[in-house]
Structures are given as C-alpha cells and as structure tokens.
C-alpha cells in the first residue's frame, strides 16, 4: 500500500467516524473543530475526505496480496 493510499485510508476513517457521530448523536466533529459546515477549512476537510473515498475505490478492486501469493507456484528445493 502506497503512502497516498494510507493517507486516503486515514481520511476515510476520519470521515466514517464523523458520519457515525452525525448519525448517532447529531454532532458534526469536523464542523465543531473548524467553525461550522460553511467554513472554508471544514469544506476543505470534507473535500479531502471525499477525494480519499474515491482513491480507496481503487483498493476495493485491487487484487489482494494474499490472492497473488496463493496464485504463485511454490517451488521446493
């Protein structure tokens, strides 16, 4: 997993936690930290989380490393 993918995964997890807080407690943590949903910083964070989600779509369809290693022929010495 590349550094960009790891950063995207962290941002996606942050977004998921924020959506969970919104869903369960009607509390938007990003808006609370950055001054409301309409503030420029909050909109940047929301945008970055959205882009991170799109990047993670690539992870969803990428073959897993386990499947690749299982498909490789094993040689014995």
Rosetta constraint file for C-alpha pairs under 8 A:
AtomPair CA 1 CA 5 HARMONIC 6.15 0.50
AtomPair CA 1 CA 6 HARMONIC 6.73 0.50
AtomPair CA 2 CA 6 HARMONIC 6.32 0.50
AtomPair CA 3 CA 7 HARMONIC 6.22 0.50
AtomPair CA 4 CA 8 HARMONIC 6.08 0.50
AtomPair CA 5 CA 9 HARMONIC 6.02 0.50
AtomPair CA 5 CA 55 HARMONIC 6.99 0.50
AtomPair CA 5 CA 56 HARMONIC 6.95 0.50
AtomPair CA 6 CA 10 HARMONIC 6.26 0.50
AtomPair CA 7 CA 11 HARMONIC 6.24 0.50
AtomPair CA 7 CA 52 HARMONIC 7.81 0.50
AtomPair CA 8 CA 12 HARMONIC 6.06 0.50
AtomPair CA 8 CA 49 HARMONIC 7.57 0.50
AtomPair CA 8 CA 51 HARMONIC 7.83 0.50
AtomPair CA 8 CA 52 HARMONIC 4.31 0.50
AtomPair CA 8 CA 53 HARMONIC 6.99 0.50
AtomPair CA 8 CA 55 HARMONIC 6.59 0.50
AtomPair CA 8 CA 56 HARMONIC 6.68 0.50
AtomPair CA 9 CA 13 HARMONIC 6.18 0.50
AtomPair CA 9 CA 52 HARMONIC 6.80 0.50
AtomPair CA 9 CA 53 HARMONIC 7.81 0.50
AtomPair CA 9 CA 56 HARMONIC 6.74 0.50
AtomPair CA 10 CA 14 HARMONIC 6.26 0.50
AtomPair CA 11 CA 15 HARMONIC 6.18 0.50
AtomPair CA 11 CA 48 HARMONIC 7.35 0.50
AtomPair CA 11 CA 49 HARMONIC 5.35 0.50
AtomPair CA 11 CA 52 HARMONIC 6.19 0.50
AtomPair CA 12 CA 16 HARMONIC 6.13 0.50
AtomPair CA 12 CA 49 HARMONIC 5.67 0.50
AtomPair CA 12 CA 50 HARMONIC 7.83 0.50
AtomPair CA 12 CA 52 HARMONIC 5.92 0.50
AtomPair CA 12 CA 53 HARMONIC 5.83 0.50
AtomPair CA 13 CA 17 HARMONIC 6.15 0.50
AtomPair CA 14 CA 18 HARMONIC 6.15 0.50
AtomPair CA 14 CA 49 HARMONIC 7.78 0.50
AtomPair CA 15 CA 19 HARMONIC 6.11 0.50
AtomPair CA 15 CA 46 HARMONIC 7.84 0.50
AtomPair CA 15 CA 49 HARMONIC 6.00 0.50
AtomPair CA 16 CA 20 HARMONIC 6.07 0.50
AtomPair CA 17 CA 21 HARMONIC 6.23 0.50
AtomPair CA 18 CA 22 HARMONIC 6.24 0.50
AtomPair CA 18 CA 28 HARMONIC 6.19 0.50
AtomPair CA 18 CA 29 HARMONIC 5.94 0.50
AtomPair CA 18 CA 30 HARMONIC 6.96 0.50
AtomPair CA 19 CA 23 HARMONIC 5.99 0.50
AtomPair CA 19 CA 28 HARMONIC 7.56 0.50
AtomPair CA 20 CA 24 HARMONIC 5.98 0.50
AtomPair CA 21 CA 25 HARMONIC 5.36 0.50
AtomPair CA 21 CA 26 HARMONIC 6.36 0.50
AtomPair CA 21 CA 27 HARMONIC 5.51 0.50
AtomPair CA 21 CA 28 HARMONIC 6.49 0.50
AtomPair CA 21 CA 29 HARMONIC 7.36 0.50
AtomPair CA 22 CA 26 HARMONIC 4.18 0.50
AtomPair CA 22 CA 27 HARMONIC 4.75 0.50
AtomPair CA 22 CA 28 HARMONIC 5.39 0.50
AtomPair CA 23 CA 27 HARMONIC 7.96 0.50
AtomPair CA 28 CA 32 HARMONIC 6.19 0.50
AtomPair CA 29 CA 33 HARMONIC 6.11 0.50
AtomPair CA 30 CA 34 HARMONIC 6.03 0.50
AtomPair CA 30 CA 36 HARMONIC 7.81 0.50
AtomPair CA 30 CA 37 HARMONIC 7.76 0.50
AtomPair CA 30 CA 42 HARMONIC 6.14 0.50
AtomPair CA 30 CA 45 HARMONIC 7.57 0.50
AtomPair CA 31 CA 35 HARMONIC 5.57 0.50
AtomPair CA 31 CA 36 HARMONIC 4.14 0.50
AtomPair CA 31 CA 37 HARMONIC 4.87 0.50
AtomPair CA 31 CA 39 HARMONIC 7.89 0.50
AtomPair CA 31 CA 42 HARMONIC 5.86 0.50
AtomPair CA 32 CA 36 HARMONIC 5.90 0.50
AtomPair CA 34 CA 39 HARMONIC 6.85 0.50
AtomPair CA 34 CA 41 HARMONIC 5.89 0.50
AtomPair CA 34 CA 42 HARMONIC 5.34 0.50
AtomPair CA 35 CA 39 HARMONIC 5.89 0.50
AtomPair CA 35 CA 41 HARMONIC 7.96 0.50
AtomPair CA 35 CA 42 HARMONIC 7.21 0.50
AtomPair CA 36 CA 42 HARMONIC 6.87 0.50
AtomPair CA 37 CA 42 HARMONIC 5.85 0.50
AtomPair CA 37 CA 43 HARMONIC 6.76 0.50
AtomPair CA 38 CA 42 HARMONIC 6.89 0.50
AtomPair CA 38 CA 43 HARMONIC 6.61 0.50
AtomPair CA 39 CA 43 HARMONIC 6.29 0.50
AtomPair CA 40 CA 44 HARMONIC 6.19 0.50
AtomPair CA 41 CA 45 HARMONIC 6.29 0.50
AtomPair CA 42 CA 46 HARMONIC 6.15 0.50
AtomPair CA 43 CA 47 HARMONIC 6.03 0.50
AtomPair CA 44 CA 48 HARMONIC 6.11 0.50
AtomPair CA 45 CA 49 HARMONIC 6.15 0.50
AtomPair CA 46 CA 50 HARMONIC 6.23 0.50
AtomPair CA 47 CA 51 HARMONIC 6.24 0.50
AtomPair CA 48 CA 52 HARMONIC 6.02 0.50
AtomPair CA 49 CA 53 HARMONIC 6.22 0.50
AtomPair CA 50 CA 54 HARMONIC 6.53 0.50
AtomPair CA 51 CA 55 HARMONIC 6.30 0.50
AtomPair CA 52 CA 56 HARMONIC 6.17 0.50
AtomPair CA 53 CA 57 HARMONIC 6.50 0.50
AtomPair CA 54 CA 58 HARMONIC 7.47 0.50
AtomPair CA 55 CA 59 HARMONIC 7.46 0.50
AtomPair CA 56 CA 60 HARMONIC 6.51 0.50
AtomPair CA 57 CA 61 HARMONIC 6.72 0.50
AtomPair CA 58 CA 62 HARMONIC 6.03 0.50
AtomPair CA 63 CA 67 HARMONIC 6.83 0.50
AtomPair CA 63 CA 68 HARMONIC 7.10 0.50
AtomPair CA 64 CA 68 HARMONIC 6.46 0.50
AtomPair CA 65 CA 69 HARMONIC 6.15 0.50
AtomPair CA 66 CA 70 HARMONIC 6.10 0.50
AtomPair CA 67 CA 71 HARMONIC 6.18 0.50
AtomPair CA 68 CA 72 HARMONIC 6.52 0.50
